[in-house]
């Protein structure tokens, strides 16, 4: 009788352990998927930030500003370092 009870207890513990292993594997997969998604979002954010830095550098470049001032505003650069604007 004691042997049968011991076998039943061991089988129960074996089933509980197997269920624990399955649950841990499932949690590992879920966390792995979440980590991959977070890494993709991080990569997208880094790409966007790099793009914004390049765009900022382009828009704030001195040569571009001087070109717009000359072509659109009619300004010119004098030797005495003063800017004049042509009145229309």
C-alpha positions in Angstrom: 0.0 0.0 0.0 2.8 2.4 0.9 4.5 1.6 -2.4 1.4 2.4 -4.4 1.0 5.8 -2.6 4.7 6.6 -3.2 4.3 5.8 -7.0 1.2 8.0 -7.2 3.0 10.9 -5.4 6.1 10.5 -7.7 3.9 10.5 -10.8 2.0 13.6 -9.6 5.3 15.4 -8.9 6.6 14.4 -12.3 3.5 15.8 -14.0 3.8 19.0 -12.0 7.5 19.4 -13.0 6.7 18.8 -16.7 4.0 21.4 -16.6 6.5 23.8 -14.9 9.0 23.2 -17.7 6.3 23.8 -20.4 5.2 27.0 -18.7 8.8 28.3 -18.4 9.5 27.5 -22.1 6.3 29.5 -23.1 7.3 32.4 -20.9 10.8 32.3 -22.5 9.2 32.5 -26.0 6.9 35.4 -25.0 9.8 37.4 -23.5 12.0 36.7 -26.6 9.3 38.0 -28.9 8.8 41.1 -26.7 12.5 41.7 -26.7 12.7 41.4 -30.5 9.9 43.9 -30.9 11.6 46.3 -28.5 14.8 46.0 -30.4 13.0 46.7 -33.7 11.4 49.8 -32.1 14.8 51.0 -30.8 16.4 50.5 -34.3 13.6 52.5 -35.9 14.1 55.3 -33.3 17.8 55.4 -33.9 17.3 55.5 -37.7 14.7 58.3 -37.3 17.1 60.2 -34.9 20.0 59.9 -37.4 17.7 61.1 -40.2 16.6 64.1 -38.1 20.2 65.0 -37.3 21.2 65.0 -41.0 18.1 67.0 -41.9 18.9 69.5 -39.1 22.5 69.8 -40.3 21.2 70.4 -43.9 18.7 73.0 -42.9 21.1 74.9 -40.7 24.1 74.9 -43.0 25.5 78.4 -43.5 25.9 78.0 -47.2 22.2 77.2 -47.6 21.2 80.1 -45.5 23.4 82.5 -47.5 22.0 81.1 -50.7 18.4 81.7 -49.6 19.3 85.2 -48.4 20.9 86.0 -51.8 18.3 84.4 -54.1 15.0 84.9 -52.3 15.6 88.0 -50.1 17.9 89.9 -52.4 20.5 90.3 -49.7 24.2 90.5 -50.4 27.4 90.2 -48.4 29.6 93.3 -48.3 33.3 93.5 -47.6 32.7 95.4 -44.4 30.7 92.4 -43.0 27.3 94.2 -43.0 24.2 92.8 -44.7 21.9 94.9 -46.8 18.5 94.0 -47.9 17.1 95.3 -51.2 13.7 96.9 -50.8 11.1 95.9 -53.3 
